[in-house]
């Protein structure tokens, strides 16, 4: 591969990664929450018992939607039940869902925001 082609490929890969990290209002996102309890739920993954076996540590995927992108780079995320969470957009626990996850969990993501009503002409 020529040096110029290698540089262009590296630039393209960097631009692609930057686009993938962008979040826009209405985007579905997955937040991976770490939890500890005596009884993990059915959606728990990576379940590990504590040293004495009295509790378990695990992670749960939370399916949220971007409600607002703040000027300082933080995101306001909405849950299905109306709660709001503010997180850094660079959080390692936050990611875009794959197309398969979008389809598989389509009923678990909050509804997208309604588009603004079009102005009707006055008669």
Secondary structure, DSSP 8 states (H G I E B T S, - for coil): --HHHHHHHHHHHHHHHHHHH---TT-EEEEEEEEEESS--TT-EEEEE-TTSS-EEEEEEEEEEEEEE-TTSEEEEE-TTS-EEEEETT-TTEEE--HHHHHHTTTTS--------------
